[in-house]
Amino acid sequence: MFSPFAATRWFFLLLGLVLGAPLLGQAQIVDDSTKVLYGPRTTRVIYEAEVLADSTRGTVIDTALVRWPQQKYWVRDTTFQQDLGTLGSASRPLLFQPNTELGARLGRNVFDRYAREGSQVPYYDSRSPYSFFRYIQSGSGEQVFEISYSRSLRKNFSIGAAYERIASNKILGTNSREGLVEHNAARFFARYQTDDERYHLLVSLVDTRHRAAEQGGILPYASDTTSTGKLNINNLFVYDRAQVRLAYAANTDDRDELHLFHSYRLLGRGVTAYHVFDARRQYNGYLDGNLTATFNSPVTTTDGAFYTRILRNPTQTADRVTYRQVENTVGLLGRTDRVAYNFYARYRAASLRQTSLLPIPGTTTSTTQAAPLDGYSDTYSQVFFGGTASFNYRTIYAVEVAGEYKPFGTNLLGEYWLRGRIRTGPLSAELLTTSYAPTLSQQRELGNHYQWEINDFNNTQLTQLTGRLQQRLPLLADHGIDASVSVANITNLIYYGHLTGYNLLSQPQQQSASTRLLIASARHHFRVGKVVFDNQGTYTSGAGDDNTALRIPALVTESRVYYQTHVFKKALLAQLGSELYYQSAFKAYGYQPSVQQFYVQDNFTIRNYAVANVFLTADIKAATIFVKVAYLNQGLGHQGYFTTPFYTGYPRRLQFGVRWRFFT
């Protein structure tokens, strides 16, 4: 909900942006004849993946309006996610995604969505300094801010820096503007190539700090339960009335990464040698400063009552995990008009340190003695071999084989993934097979509320066959369809289970039976005059409530329709439209913040729900703005929806955003 005063302020701000944007549009460099010299078409974005494909042309800056108002594009991972209902909260993929990461990996991924990998940093090739900023704000406290600057010091050498902030406020159990999440990230990057383009260098430093207060979900009142013992869900959507389960807990996720890629052409484009150096650190800290103090009214509780058990410290929790990893990859790649290849070897050295705070002994007489720690450390040294080979015959026929292999490990065959793909015309088929070990977190945990050490897990194995059709269709403009059908068989799937009869995490478990999935997805896009329709949906069978290890809603859809036109003698490009997201009912994963893991549960079903939004987007030269009413349909059938058991999504709210690009 938003007040009329806030709406009035935003109206005048929006009006000022519209009136002032044409002046700011002069940020493009012009000559005496006012002809634009530098702008979006003279600035290109280059990614490491393109250089690995032996291409440095890059792509022009995306100035389209389509993605700008969509919330999933405000963060790094743009897939559908199950989160805790708020921007910046813990999340996991909603739809099935096969794993191709091998070897030692921490396995604490709930904040991956907001962190940029060093290999994904954009580099810019511009004839002039290039900078941009974006700012997004909502009436419920959602906020995204990013600013980036890059410039070419010489023809083939450029440097840049960027800063990003993501924040949100609490929507449960509070009438204030109390902060819930704060994410800060800084990155520095540089690109160099020789005049003959034989040598290329990309280097980046990415530092991310993410802090999220943990509320544990809604704690229902006794009056929220009906006489038949069922929970009256609608009572839980009175947001300022809601009581939460945790008052003093917070998660911290800090990441640092130094990433360097350089390559040298030995024999033209036919043979190129390259080396990748990557050093990273991930720190996860869970702090609950008071396990015994009571809070809430009229139903009082303590943070300690939230946990299954307390193993080490009865008054506070301070569990910390630090994972460090250094990788060196060397390889050869090359391409011709029809053939491309890339073969590499990688060495990984990693270490893991986990600690949990113990109470200060009662016999101590020192007032400055630090509390003792319980913990363990491990180190890992691993080697990987992999590569890709492809053959293309014009646009008619293409074949590609890719894979990676890690020898040794708990399985005699080691770990591996292998993918083969064939395409002819609009049809393609892909076969993927993988075998990978459990994560380090699945193998061992030492904390104040959970502890396990499991060394007998088998490798999880997957075989997936996918057929796909990508075809432009006649009759309508921009008319096309992208459809696929996949059949997947998963054996020895490792998951986090729950305590029988309770909505509480127990420990990692391995599924004894196989899981068979049928996944059908389609996207249909077409335009009638100035009206554009874009619809997509995914149907998944085999991961319903009867599956003990994997939970996916049977149907997830997203539909958008908008009217796009130029106004004011083509000085402004505008879109006016609506979008509708829908997902079917399913027993969604529960969330345990003390170990940063989602787990399978059987006691809470998230009913099917739809979220409708309407938006207006405008582009005025270098400035792009949008205003959107999100969850417009609140109160039509239901007063709210759940994203995770006892975690509600945002209520209706107003969102707006502005983005400016400068080429001076």
C-alpha positions in Angstrom: 0.0 0.0 0.0 1.2 3.6 -0.6 0.0 6.9 0.8 -1.4 9.7 -1.4 1.5 11.9 -0.1 4.1 9.5 -1.4 2.2 9.2 -4.7 2.2 13.0 -5.0 5.9 13.3 -4.4 6.6 10.6 -6.9 4.3 12.3 -9.5 6.3 15.6 -9.3 9.6 13.7 -9.4 8.4 11.7 -12.4 7.2 15.0 -14.1 10.6 16.6 -13.4 12.4 13.6 -14.9 10.3 13.7 -18.1 10.8 17.5 -18.5 14.5 17.4 -17.7 15.5 14.3 -19.6 15.8 16.0 -23.0 18.4 18.3 -21.5 20.3 15.4 -20.0 20.1 13.6 -23.4 22.7 16.0 -24.6 25.2 13.8 -22.8 26.0 12.3 -26.2 29.0 14.0 -27.8 28.1 16.2 -30.8 30.1 18.2 -33.3 29.4 21.7 -34.5 26.7 20.5 -36.9 24.9 18.8 -33.9 25.5 15.4 -35.5 25.9 12.7 -32.9 29.4 11.3 -32.9 29.4 9.1 -29.8 26.5 7.2 -28.4 25.1 3.7 -27.8 26.1 2.5 -31.3 29.7 3.5 -30.8 30.1 1.8 -27.5 30.4 -2.0 -27.3 30.2 -4.4 -24.4 32.7 -7.3 -24.3 32.4 -10.4 -22.1 35.0 -13.0 -21.3 32.9 -15.7 -23.0 33.2 -13.8 -26.3 37.0 -13.6 -26.1 37.0 -17.4 -25.2 35.2 -17.8 -28.5 38.0 -15.8 -30.2 35.8 -12.8 -30.8 36.4 -9.3 -29.6 33.8 -7.4 -31.6 31.5 -7.3 -28.6 27.8 -6.2 -28.8 26.2 -2.8 -28.8 24.6 -1.6 -25.6 21.1 -2.8 -25.0 18.8 0.2 -25.1 15.6 -1.8 -25.4 12.8 -0.9 -22.9 11.4 -4.5 -22.6 13.4 -5.7 -19.6 13.8 -2.5 -17.7 10.5 -2.6 -15.6 10.7 -6.4 -14.9 11.9 -7.0 -11.4 13.8 -10.3 -12.1 16.2 -8.3 -14.3 17.2 -6.0 -11.5 19.6 -8.6 -10.2 22.2 -10.9 -11.7 20.3 -14.2 -11.9 17.2 -13.6 -14.1 15.6 -17.0 -13.7 12.5 -17.7 -11.8 13.3 -18.1 -8.1 11.7 -19.1 -4.8 12.7 -16.4 -2.3 11.5 -15.1 1.1 9.2 -12.6 -0.5 11.5 -9.6 -0.4 14.2 -8.1 -2.6 17.6 -9.3 -1.5 16.4 -12.3 0.6 17.6 -15.8 0.3 16.5 -17.6 -2.8 16.8 -20.8 -4.9 15.9 -21.7 -8.5 12.2 -22.4 -8.8 12.5 -24.5 -12.0 14.8 -27.5 -12.6 18.4 -26.6 -13.4 21.0 -29.4 -14.1 24.3 -29.0 -12.1 27.5 -28.9 -14.1 29.8 -27.8 -11.2 32.3 -30.4 -10.2 34.7 -30.9 -7.3 34.9 -29.0 -4.1 32.2 -26.3 -3.8 30.9 -24.7 -0.6 27.2 -25.3 -1.3 25.9 -22.1 0.3 24.2 -20.5 -2.6 21.1 -18.7 -1.3 22.6 -15.3 -2.1 24.2 -16.2 -5.4 21.4 -14.3 -7.2 22.8 -11.0 -6.2 26.6 -11.6 -6.6 28.4 -11.1 -9.9 31.1 -13.6 -10.9 34.4 -12.2 -12.1 34.0 -14.1 -15.4 30.7 -12.2 -16.0 32.0 -8.6 -15.6 31.3 -6.5 -18.6 34.1 -4.6 -20.3 33.6 -1.6 -22.6 35.1 -0.6 -25.9 34.2 3.0 -26.4 35.6 5.9 -28.3 34.7 8.2 -25.5 34.2 7.9 -21.7 31.1 5.9 -21.0 29.1 6.0 -17.8 25.6 5.1 -16.6 23.6 4.9 -13.5 20.3 3.4 -12.6 18.0 4.0 -9.6 14.9 2.0 -8.6 12.7 2.7 -5.6 9.3 1.4 -4.4 6.9 2.4 -1.7 7.7 -0.8 0.3 11.3 0.0 0.6 12.8 -1.8 -2.4 15.8 0.0 -3.7 18.4 -0.7 -6.4 21.2 1.8 -7.2 24.1 1.2 -9.6 26.7 3.5 -11.1 29.4 2.6 -13.6 32.2 4.5 -15.3 34.8 3.4 -17.9 37.1 5.1 -20.3 39.8 4.3 -22.9 43.2 5.5 -21.9 44.6 4.5 -25.3 43.1 2.9 -28.3 43.4 -0.6 -27.0 43.4 0.0 -23.2 40.4 0.8 -21.0 39.7 0.8 -17.3 36.5 1.2 -15.3 34.8 0.9 -11.9 31.3 0.3 -10.7 29.3 0.4 -7.5 26.0 -1.3 -6.7 23.6 -1.2 -3.8 20.5 -3.3 -3.3 18.3 -2.8 -0.2 14.9 -3.6 1.2 12.8 -2.9 4.3 10.9 -5.3 6.5 7.3 -5.8 5.6 6.4 -8.1 8.5 5.8 -7.2 12.1 6.7 -3.6 11.8 5.2 -0.2 11.1 8.6 1.5 10.7 11.0 1.8 7.8 13.3 -0.8 9.5 16.0 -2.2 7.1 15.9 -5.9 6.2 18.6 -6.3 3.5 21.6 -4.3 2.5 23.8 -5.4 -0.4 26.9 -3.4 -1.5 29.2 -4.4 -4.3 32.2 -2.7 -6.0 34.1 -3.9 -9.0 37.2 -2.6 -10.9 38.1 -3.8 -14.3 40.5 -3.3 -17.1 40.9 -4.5 -20.7 44.0 -4.4 -23.0 44.8 -5.8 -26.4 47.7 -5.3 -28.8 47.4 -3.4 -32.0 47.6 -6.6 -34.0 44.9 -8.2 -31.7 47.1 -11.2 -31.0 47.2 -10.6 -27.2 44.2 -9.9 -25.0 43.9 -9.2 -21.3 40.9 -8.9 -19.1 41.2 -8.4 -15.3 38.6 -7.6 -12.7 38.3 -7.3 -8.9 34.8 -7.8 -7.4 34.0 -7.2 -3.8 30.5 -8.0 -2.5 29.0 -7.5 1.0 25.5 -8.8 1.7 23.7 -8.6 5.0 20.1 -9.9 5.6 18.2 -9.7 8.9 16.5 -13.1 9.4 12.9 -13.0 10.7 12.2 -16.8 10.6 8.8 -16.3 8.9 5.4 -15.5 10.5 4.5 -16.8 13.9 0.6 -17.2 13.8 -1.6 -16.1 16.7 -3.7 -18.8 18.4 -6.8 -17.0 16.9 -5.4 -17.7 13.4 -6.3 -21.4 13.8 -9.9 -22.3 13.1 -12.0 -24.7 15.2 -11.2 -27.5 12.8 -7.5 -27.0 13.4 -6.7 -25.4 10.1 -4.7 -22.2 9.7 -6.7 -19.1 8.5 -4.3 -18.0 5.9 -5.9 -14.6 5.2 -5.1 -13.4 8.7 -1.4 -13.7 7.9 -1.7 -11.0 5.2 -2.3 -8.2 7.7 1.4 -7.2 7.5 1.8 -4.8 10.3 -0.1 -7.2 12.6 2.2 -10.2 11.8 4.5 -11.5 14.5 7.8 -13.0 13.4 9.8 -15.9 14.9 13.3 -14.3 15.1 14.2 -10.8 16.4 18.0 -10.9 16.8 19.3 -13.0 13.9 21.2 -11.9 10.7 23.1 -13.6 7.9 26.2 -12.1 6.3 27.6 -13.2 2.9 30.9 -11.6 1.9 32.7 -12.4 -1.3 35.9 -11.2 -2.9 37.3 -12.3 -6.3 40.3 -11.5 -8.4 39.9 -12.7 -11.9 42.4 -12.5 -14.8 42.1 -13.8 -18.3 44.7 -13.4 -21.0 45.2 -15.1 -24.4 47.8 -15.0 -27.2 47.2 -16.1 -30.8 50.0 -18.5 -31.8 48.8 -19.2 -35.4 46.2 -16.6 -36.3 42.7 -17.6 -35.3 43.6 -21.3 -35.7 45.5 -21.7 -32.4 45.3 -19.4 -29.4 46.8 -20.2 -26.0 45.1 -18.8 -22.9 45.4 -18.7 -19.1 42.8 -17.9 -16.5 43.7 -17.1 -12.9 40.9 -16.9 -10.3 41.2 -16.3 -6.6 38.1 -16.0 -4.4 36.8 -16.0 -0.9 33.3 -16.6 0.4 32.4 -15.9 4.0 29.1 -16.8 5.6 28.3 -15.7 9.1 25.1 -16.4 11.0 24.7 -14.4 14.2 21.8 -14.5 16.7 22.7 -12.2 19.5 20.2 -13.3 22.0 18.6 -16.7 22.3 16.8 -16.1 25.6 15.2 -12.7 25.5 11.4 -12.6 25.0 9.7 -10.5 22.3 6.4 -10.2 20.5 3.0 -9.3 22.0 0.6 -10.8 22.9 2.3 -14.1 21.9 5.7 -14.0 23.5 8.6 -16.1 22.2 12.4 -16.3 22.0 14.8 -16.8 19.2 15.9 -20.0 20.9 12.4 -21.5 20.5 12.9 -21.3 16.7 15.6 -23.8 16.5 15.5 -27.6 16.7 18.2 -27.7 19.3 21.0 -25.7 20.9 24.3 -27.7 20.8 27.0 -25.4 22.1 26.0 -21.9 23.3 22.7 -21.4 25.2 22.7 -17.6 25.0 23.9 -16.7 21.5 24.9 -18.1 18.1 27.9 -17.1 16.1 28.5 -19.7 13.3 31.1 -18.8 10.7 32.2 -20.4 7.5 35.1 -19.2 5.2 35.8 -20.9 1.9 38.9 -19.9 -0.1 39.7 -21.1 -3.6 42.5 -20.5 -6.2 42.2 -21.8 -9.7 44.6 -21.8 -12.6 43.3 -22.8 -16.1 45.5 -23.2 -19.2 44.1 -24.1 -22.6 44.2 -24.0 -26.4 41.4 -22.7 -28.5 40.8 -21.9 -32.2 38.2 -21.6 -34.9 37.7 -21.5 -38.6 34.6 -20.8 -40.6 33.2 -24.3 -39.8 35.2 -25.7 -36.9 35.8 -24.4 -33.3 37.5 -26.1 -30.4 38.6 -25.3 -26.8 40.6 -27.7 -24.6 41.8 -26.9 -21.1 43.2 -28.2 -17.8 42.4 -26.6 -14.5 44.0 -26.9 -11.0 42.1 -25.9 -8.0 43.4 -25.4 -4.5 40.8 -24.7 -1.8 40.4 -24.5 1.9 37.4 -24.5 4.3 37.2 -23.2 7.9 34.1 -23.5 10.0 33.7 -22.3 13.6 31.0 -22.0 16.2 31.1 -19.8 19.3 31.3 -21.5 22.7 30.3 -19.9 26.0 32.9 -18.4 28.2 33.7 -20.8 31.0 32.0 -19.9 34.2 35.2 -20.4 36.2 37.1 -17.6 34.4 38.0 -14.5 36.3 39.1 -12.5 33.2 36.8 -9.8 31.9 38.7 -9.6 28.6 39.0 -13.3 27.7 37.6 -14.1 24.3 35.0 -16.7 24.0 36.4 -20.1 22.8 35.6 -21.6 19.4 34.7 -25.0 18.2 35.6 -25.8 14.6 37.5 -27.6 11.9 39.6 -26.9 8.8 40.1 -28.9 5.5 42.1 -28.4 2.4 41.5 -29.6 -1.2 43.6 -30.1 -4.3 41.9 -31.1 -7.5 42.5 -31.3 -11.2 40.0 -31.0 -14.0 40.2 -31.6 -17.8 37.6 -30.3 -20.3 36.8 -28.9 -23.6 34.4 -28.1 -26.4 34.4 -29.0 -30.1 31.9 -27.9 -32.7 31.2 -28.1 -36.4 28.9 -25.7 -38.3 27.8 -26.0 -41.9 26.4 -22.5 -42.8 23.1 -22.1 -40.9 21.9 -25.6 -41.9 23.6 -28.0 -39.7 25.7 -27.8 -36.4 27.2 -30.4 -34.0 28.8 -29.6 -30.6 30.3 -31.8 -27.9 31.4 -30.4 -24.6 32.4 -31.8 -21.2 34.6 -31.7 -18.1 36.1 -34.5 -16.1 37.6 -34.6 -12.6 39.4 -37.9 -11.9 39.4 -39.6 -8.5 36.9 -38.9 -5.7 34.3 -41.0 -3.9 33.2 -42.5 -7.2 35.7 -44.7 -9.1 34.8 -42.9 -12.3 35.4 -39.5 -10.6 33.1 -36.7 -11.5 32.1 -35.5 -15.0 29.6 -33.8 -17.2 29.2 -34.5 -21.0 26.9 -32.7 -23.4 26.2 -33.4 -27.0 24.1 -31.1 -29.2 22.9 -31.3 -32.8 21.0 -28.8 -34.8 19.4 -28.8 -38.2 17.4 -25.8 -39.3 14.9 -24.9 -36.5 15.2 -28.2 -34.7 17.8 -29.2 -32.2 18.4 -32.0 -29.7 20.7 -32.2 -26.7 21.9 -35.1 -24.5 23.4 -34.2 -21.1 24.9 -36.7 -18.6 26.5 -35.7 -15.3 27.9 -37.3 -12.2 28.9 -35.1 -9.3 29.8 -35.3 -5.6 27.9 -33.6 -2.8 28.8 -30.1 -1.7 31.1 -29.5 1.3 28.1 -28.2 3.3 26.2 -31.4 2.5 29.1 -33.5 3.8 29.8 -31.7 7.0 28.2 -29.0 9.3 29.3 -27.8 12.7 27.2 -25.1 14.3 25.2 -24.2 17.3 22.0 -25.7 16.0 23.1 -28.4 13.5 25.9 -30.8 13.2 26.5 -33.7 10.8 29.4 -35.5 9.2 28.4 -37.8 6.3 31.0 -39.6 4.2 29.0 -42.3 2.5 27.0 -40.2 -0.1 27.2 -41.5 -3.6 27.6 -39.3 -6.7 24.3 -37.8 -7.9 23.8 -38.8 -11.6 21.6 -37.2 -14.2 20.7 -38.0 -17.8 18.6 -35.5 -19.6 17.4 -35.5 -23.2 16.0 -32.3 -24.7 14.4 -31.5 -28.0 13.8 -27.9 -29.1 12.1 -26.0 -31.8 13.0 -22.3 -32.6 11.0 -21.0 -35.5 9.9 -17.7 -36.9 6.2 -17.9 -37.9 4.3 -16.2 -40.8 1.3 -13.9 -40.8 2.3 -11.6 -37.9 5.3 -9.3 -37.4 8.1 -10.5 -35.1 6.2 -13.8 -34.9 8.2 -16.6 -33.4 8.0 -19.6 -31.1 10.7 -21.3 -28.9 9.5 -24.6 -27.5 11.3 -27.5 -25.8 10.6 -30.9 -24.2 13.0 -32.5 -21.8 13.1 -35.9 -20.1 15.4 -36.2 -17.2 16.3 -39.1 -14.9 18.1 -38.3 -11.6 19.5 -41.0 -9.3 21.1 -40.5 -5.8 19.8 -37.0 -5.5 21.0 -35.3 -2.3 18.6 -32.9 -0.6 18.0 -31.4 2.8 15.2 -33.3 4.6 12.8 -32.3 7.4 11.9 -33.7 10.8 8.8 -35.9 10.5 5.7 -34.0 11.6 7.5 -30.7 11.8 8.4 -27.9 9.4 12.0 -28.0 10.5 15.2 -29.0 8.7 16.9 -32.3 9.8 20.0 -33.0 7.8 21.1 -33.9 4.2 19.7 -37.1 2.9 20.1 -39.1 -0.3 17.1 -40.2 -2.3 17.0 -44.0 -2.7 14.6 -44.0 -5.7 15.1 -42.3 -9.0 13.4 -39.1 -10.0 12.0 -38.9 -13.5 11.0 -35.4 -14.8 9.1 -34.4 -17.9 9.6 -30.7 -18.6 7.8 -28.8 -21.4 8.3 -25.1 -22.0 7.3 -22.7 -24.7 7.6 -19.0 -25.5 5.4 -17.3 -28.1 6.1 -13.8 -29.2 4.3 -11.7 -31.8 3.4 -8.1 -32.7 0.2 -6.7 -34.2 0.9 -3.1 -35.3 2.2 -1.4 -32.2 1.0 -4.0 -29.7 3.4 -6.7 -28.6 2.4 -10.0 -26.9 5.1 -12.1 -25.1 4.0 -15.3 -23.3 6.0 -18.1 -21.8 5.3 -21.1 -19.6 6.9 -24.2 -18.1 5.2 -27.4 -17.2 7.0 -29.9 -14.9 5.8 -33.4 -14.1 7.5 -35.7 -11.6 8.5 -33.1 -8.9 5.2 -32.8 -7.1 4.3 -33.2 -3.4 4.9 -37.0 -3.6 8.5 -36.5 -4.5 10.6 -36.9 -1.4 13.6 -34.9 -2.7 12.6 -32.4 -5.3 9.7 -29.9 -5.4 8.7 -27.8 -8.4 5.3 -26.2 -9.2 3.6 -28.0 -12.0 3.0 -24.8 -14.0 4.8 -21.5 -14.1 3.8 -18.8 -16.6 4.6 -15.2 -17.4 2.6 -13.1 -19.9 3.3 -9.5 -21.1 1.4 -7.3 -23.4 2.3 -3.7 -24.2 1.7 -0.9 -26.6 4.8 0.8 -28.0 4.9 4.1 -29.9 6.9 7.3 -30.5 5.4 10.5 -29.4 6.3 14.2 -29.5 7.7 14.0 -33.0 9.7 10.8 -32.1 11.4 12.6 -29.3 10.1 10.0 -26.8 9.6 6.2 -27.2 7.0 4.9 -24.8 5.6 1.6 -23.7 2.3 1.1 -21.8 1.5 -2.4 -20.8 0.8 -5.1 -18.2 2.3 -8.4 -17.1 0.9 -11.4 -15.3 2.9 -14.0 -13.4 1.3 -17.3 -12.3 2.4 -20.4 -10.5 0.5 -23.4 -9.4 0.2 -24.8 -5.9 3.0 -26.9 -4.4 4.7 -27.8 -1.1 7.5 -25.3 -1.4 10.8 -25.6 0.3 11.2 -24.4 3.8 14.1 -22.2 4.8 16.6 -22.6 7.7 18.6 -19.4 8.1 21.2 -20.8 10.5 22.7 -23.0 7.8 21.5 -20.9 4.8 19.7 -23.9 3.2 16.2 -24.6 1.7 14.8 -28.0 2.7 11.9 -30.3 1.7 8.9 -30.0 3.9 5.4 -31.6 3.9 3.3 -29.4 6.3 2.7 -26.2 4.3 1.2 -26.0 0.8 1.6 -22.7 -1.1 -1.6 -22.2 -3.0 -1.7 -21.1 -6.6 -1.4 -17.4 -7.1 -1.1 -14.7 -9.8 0.6 -11.3 -9.6 -0.5 -8.7 -12.1 1.4 -5.5 -12.8 0.9 -2.4 -15.0 3.7 -0.2 -16.2 4.6 2.8 -18.2 8.2 3.1 -19.7 9.7 5.9 -21.6 13.0 6.5 -23.4 14.1 10.1 -24.0 17.5 10.0 -25.8 20.0 9.1 -23.0 17.4 8.7 -20.2 15.0 5.8 -19.6 12.3 5.9 -16.9 9.5 3.6 -15.7 6.7 3.7 -13.2 4.8 0.5 -12.3 2.0 -0.5 -10.0 3.0 -4.0 -8.7 0.5 -6.6 -7.5 -2.4 -4.6 -8.9 -4.8 -7.6 -8.3 -4.3 -7.7 -4.5 -7.7 -8.3 -2.9 -9.2 -9.9 -6.0 -9.7 -13.4 -4.6 -6.8 -13.3 -2.0 -5.3 -10.6 0.2 -1.7 -11.9 -0.5 0.4 -14.9 -1.4 3.3 -16.9 0.1 6.6 -17.4 -1.7 8.0 -19.7 1.1 6.2 -21.3 4.0 5.3 -18.5 6.4 7.0 -15.9 4.2 4.6 -13.5 2.3 5.2 -11.6 -0.9 5.0 -7.9 -1.1 1.6 -6.1 -1.0 0.5 -3.7 -3.7 3.0 -0.9 -4.2 4.3 1.7 -6.6 7.7 1.3 -8.2 9.7 3.7 -10.3 13.1 3.7 -11.9 15.4 5.9 -13.9 18.5 5.1 -15.9 20.9 7.6 -17.6 23.8 6.9 -20.0 26.6 9.4 -20.7 29.1 9.4 -23.4 31.4 12.3 -22.3 
